[in-house]
Every structure is written in C-alpha cells, then in structure tokens.
C-alpha cells in the first residue's frame, strides 16, 4: 500500500480490511513490550539483583513509563505527522529492549523498564489515527477490531515470554522483542498512511489543552476513573497469578504459558464491544462489564478455593470484562471532539496505566503479606468501586 496524506472528513471512505488488520498487528506487537516481564519477574529479579519485594517494580515502572509517554508524547499526534512519531518511538523501544537484554544491575534494569514503557506509546498513536480514517458509522467496529489485536498482544505476550524464558532464559525474551520492533519499524515505514493533523498550536499549548479537555468532558473523567480501577485489578491479578501458580500450585514456565494463553480467550470482547457501541448499547454493555469484573474473583474467594481451575476462570472473565469496558470507553471519548482524539486518548490511557502501575506496585507486597486470598479480595474490590461510581450515570 502506498503512503498517502489523509484528511479528516465526515465522508471518510471505509478503511480497507487489510489496513485494519495491519493496524491491529502493529498494536499487538508494540503493546506486548509492556507485558513480557509479568510472568518472568521471578527469573529476572535474582539475576539483576532485585529482592522479591521489589520484583514487581519491573512491571509497575514499565507502566509508569507508558503513562508518561501517553501524557507527554501521544498528544504530539494532534500536532505533528503521525507516522514519523511512530517511527521514532518504535526505534527507541528497539534500543531499550536490546539494552535490557544486556543489563546486570538492578537500577539500570529498572531504568530501562521505565524507558521501554515510555517508548512503546506509538500504539496509542495508531488507534486515534484509525479512528480519524474510519467513517462514523463503522468507527466502533474498526476501533474494536484494532483493539482485538492490541489486547491479543497484551494477553499473548505473557505465554510467549514464559515459553521463551523456559527454553532460552529471560534475556532471550528481550532479544526477541527487539527483533520484533525492528520488523514493526519497517512495516510502519512502508505501509502506514501519512496523516497531517489540522490542529495548530505550540507544544506547551497542546499540553495545557489536556487540562481543558479533562475539565470540559465529564464522560472523559468518568471513563478514565472506571478503566483506571479496572486496569489496576487486571495488573494486580496478572502480576501475582504466575507467582501463585509457580510457588503453590507447582506449575512450570511452560504450564504458566498455557494458563496465560487461556486468558487470551477474553480478547473476543473487543469486537463485541465495538459493535454494541455502534448500535447504541454503550451504557448497558458497560454495566455488564463492570459487574463481571468483581465477580471474576468469586472462585478465588471461596473457602476451599478451586486451585488452578479457579485462576483460569478468573483470567478469562476478568480479561473479557476489562477489554469490553476499555473499548466502550474509547468509543465514547472519540465521539467528544474529533480534532482532539490523540489528546483525549492520551488522557484516557494515562489514567488506565496509572491504575495499572498502582496495581502492579501493590502486587508483590500484598501477596507476600496476605497471600493469594488477600490479593484476590483487593483485586475484586477495585472494579467494585468502579461499578459503584458508574451506577446512575448516563453517557
């Protein structure tokens, strides 16, 4: 496909399915950088000199870096040409992943974890670009399909990391990720359409406008709160579940990979959510998602527990609920102000990954002190707060 400069109009033609698939594959490959470490932190931590209590900082700092990139880099997509920004950030991610594969000091590795998150934000430039290119009638479906790729990247990163680390060691995971970023950089350079935004402002004015958008749109604030709490629960679960499976249920890295793969079933929620939003069912579908998320932990809070079966049920239901809620939220905020979609997306996703970073940071200390039952109780309580905040609110 040849490069072209796109313009945002109400009569935008339908996006070719091949381009939608390409967007989805790029999103999945890039966002996977944030999740490779989750199932292998017990392998990384002792090798770079991190204690068990500090191990989850690897995950939380990656998410903090991503949140910083969302806040300070993604808004530039409303000001500068999108493809160039994506090429710069993806090339930076490649270099950071290579450095992480060679790191031997705890502080160096944690710093690189932060930078890996910061440089992996091009995925959140791709999604608003697709929303800009898609016609209104099919925008929810297009975003939902692309989010399926992104969410599969999130979910498949963990089993892939477990398998590769089990066979070749954890450093091979980062080398593999760097090679994948080289491929994605070439794909972006040769196939992604150019998009020159119509917005004109300085970078300082662009950042100042973030606060204006947050004040102006209650829907943005509410959706950011709901999804931040949902993603805190999601990150808490996926940081601790591999520890529980290996320490107390005796699963190997290969077994943990299969467990993480089961959670990928929940990715079917994204296209379903997009279609429901296009059909006008955003509020009802959001309510379902927010009810399912705390209920997902019921098998883990039973007095006897259900062992690994309960964890599999939780993984599938929680992933389904979180992904459905995320797509519904994106569809809602993209409708607020078309010329500001990159900044709206930046604010929305920043809140999500701040929540994720908090959940990951809590994971190791809560698990070490209160065990799996205490962790599951906290993880169920977070989306329950989102549900209570949601009830009675109209979009």
GIWOLIN-V885436 format. One record per helix or strand of 3 or more residues. SS is the DSSP state (H for helix, E for strand). FROM is the first residue (numbers start at 0). TO is the last residue. If there is no record, write none. Layout:
ss->SS from->FROM to->TO
ss->SS from->FROM to->TO
This chain:
ss->H from->16 to->33
ss->H from->37 to->47
ss->H from->56 to->71
ss->H from->73 to->77
ss->H from->81 to->101
ss->H from->105 to->117
ss->H from->122 to->132
ss->H from->135 to->167
ss->H from->169 to->190
ss->H from->202 to->215
ss->H from->217 to->246
ss->H from->252 to->277
ss->H from->281 to->294
ss->H from->297 to->300
ss->H from->306 to->333
ss->H from->337 to->389
